[in-house]
Amino acid sequence: MKRVIVIIAALAMSAGARAQSFDDGVKMYNYERYQSAEKIFAPLAASNAMANYYLGLSQLEHGDVNTAKQTFAKYPEDPANMAGMARVAFAQNNVTQGMQLATAVAGKAKKKEWEPLKYAADAITYSDAEGLNYQQAIVWYMKALQSSDNADLHIALGDVYQKISGGGGEAMNNYEKVTSKDPKNSLAYTRAGYLWEAAKNYQLALDNLEKAQTADPNNPLPYKYLAYAYEGAGKYDLAYDNVQKYIPLSDKDTNDLASYVEILYLSKHYSEE
């Protein structure tokens, strides 16, 4: 009997280990749970260039630019990790070098290959250096869409349009292209909800963020943005309720706790800071 219990326990542990897959790591990264993503990708990175890429991206999100640079350097010929090096250059405000690297990555796309184009465009879209050429990112995304009309490309295209003055309409069009085909895409609903919240259209923000919650109750981001939307609409108790749901689903890192305290303050729960 003891041996059976040991075997069952070992199988349970093995199943738990398998549950932390590459796809789980990508989901954690997309949901801004960068510490969780880093833990998943770290043991995979030695034998998986894409896991290494996401490991480096997670490190960048923590502000560990030098560590990320060392991580991306482990796969110097891989397009994704080359794009990671472009992001490092942008993080160091070396826009010229970053664009040279991103352009080299985009140039690796052959025939129907769209991934290098997305890696190159993402390097621009998700960096914050001054003087970035967002129009070039749009060109690369549009070319990639000619080969693969997929949700990730539309979400990324929407994200770069958000960075362009007057680009909100095109951003929303791309998010809605995703949700119209896949009503379970929590990330696309989250982006749409965030965009409506930023535009102070709180009802549409609430509608989309509630759909994001339904699509994936484990996505922490809708709860955070719902808290902001309810606060903007003057519904302070509902803002408070949602931020309380957000924190357990987040990694509780410095940024998460800062958002928590800010929402407590905005929702007039001062005594809990």
C-alpha positions, -999 to +999 in steps of 0.1 A: +000+000+000+028+024+009+044+017-024+012+025-043+008+058-024+044+067-033+038+059-070+005+079-070+023+109-054+051+107-079+027+106-108+008+136-094+041+155-091+050+146-126+016+158-139+021+191-120+055+195-136+041+189-171+014+215-164+041+242-164+045+240-201+058+265-227+022+276-234+016+282-197+046+304-197+034+324-227+000+329-210+017+341-178+038+366-199+007+379-217-011+383-184+019+404-171+028+377-146+065+380-154+079+363-123+057+333-130+067+333-166+104+335-157+101+305-134+085+284-162+109+294-190+141+292-170+144+253-170+132+252-207+156+278-220+187+256-223+171+235-250+144+257-264+152+290-282+117+303-279+116+296-242+149+315-240+134+344-259+105+346-235+128+343-205+147+373-218+115+392-223+104+385-188+137+397-175+134+429-195+100+435-180+117+433-145+142+460-157+170+434-158+184+447-191+219+433-186+206+398-176+182+398-206+211+407-229+231+377-216+200+355-221+193+365-257+230+361-265+228+324-259+210+320-293+228+346-315+214+333-348+178+327-337+155+354-351+134+357-319+165+362-297+180+386-322+148+406-319+154+404-281+187+420-286+169+448-305+147+453-275+178+455-253+192+482-276+160+501-274+159+498-236+194+513-236+181+542-258+202+530-288+175+534-314+198+532-343+213+499-333+179+485-323+164+493-357+194+477-375+188+445-355+151+446-360+155+451-398+179+422-399+154+400-382+126+410-406+149+403-435+151+366-424+114+361-433+113+339-464+082+333-486+054+324-462+074+329-430+057+355-409+073+349-375+105+370-380+083+399-392+064+397-359+095+395-338+109+425-355+077+445-352+072+435-316+106+448-307+094+483-317+058+480-304+068+469-269+097+492-263+095+527-250+126+545-264+121+579-280+120+581-318+108+546-325+093+540-359+059+526-352+049+529-388+076+504-397+061+480-371+027+484-388+043+476-422+059+444-409+027+433-391+006+439-423+031+419-444+030+391-418-008+390-419-006+383-457+009+349-447-010+342-415-042+360-404-039+351-367-050+365-334-016+373-320-008+395-350-040+414-348-035+420-310+000+432-316-011+454-345-038+469-322-012+475-296+011+495-319-019+515-332-025+525-296+009+542-296+001+564-326-019+596-323-054+589-336-048+552-338-075+541-314-100+532-340-076+509-359-065+494-326-102+486-317-108+472-352-080+447-347-091+436-312-126+431-325-114+410-354-100+386-328-131+385-305-155+381-334-137+349-344-128+338-309-151+349-281-129+330-256-098+352-263-095+369-229-065+389-240-082+407-269-112+416-247-088+429-221-071+451-246-104+464-259-116+471-224-084+489-215-088+511-246-124+520-238-114+527-202-086+550-214-112+568-235-134+572-205-162+551-221-168+532-189-198+512-200-180+497-231-150+492-209-170+472-184-187+452-211-154+441-227-136+435-194-165+413-181-162+393-213-125+389-206-132+376-171-157+351-185-133+339-212-106+333-186-113+338-149-075+333-142-065+364-162-058+391-136-058+420-159-095+425-164-100+428-126-073+456-125-088+475-154-124+469-141-113+485-108-101+516-127-132+516-149-156+514-119-136+540-101-139+563-131-177+557-131-179+566-094-187+530-083-161+528-056-173+496-039-172+477-072-137+492-078-126+479-045-142+444-050-123+440-083-089+450-070-093+425-042-098+398-069-069+411-089-042+407-063-046+370-057-043+363-094-013+385-099+024+378-090+021+405-062+053+421-074+061+458-069+040+470-099+011+448-088+012+462-053+016+498-066-016+493-087-034+479-057-025+508-035-034+533-062-069+517-067-075+516-029-067+553-028-089+561-058-118+540-045-115+559-012-103+529+009-075+550+024-073+531+057-062+499+040-030+513+023 
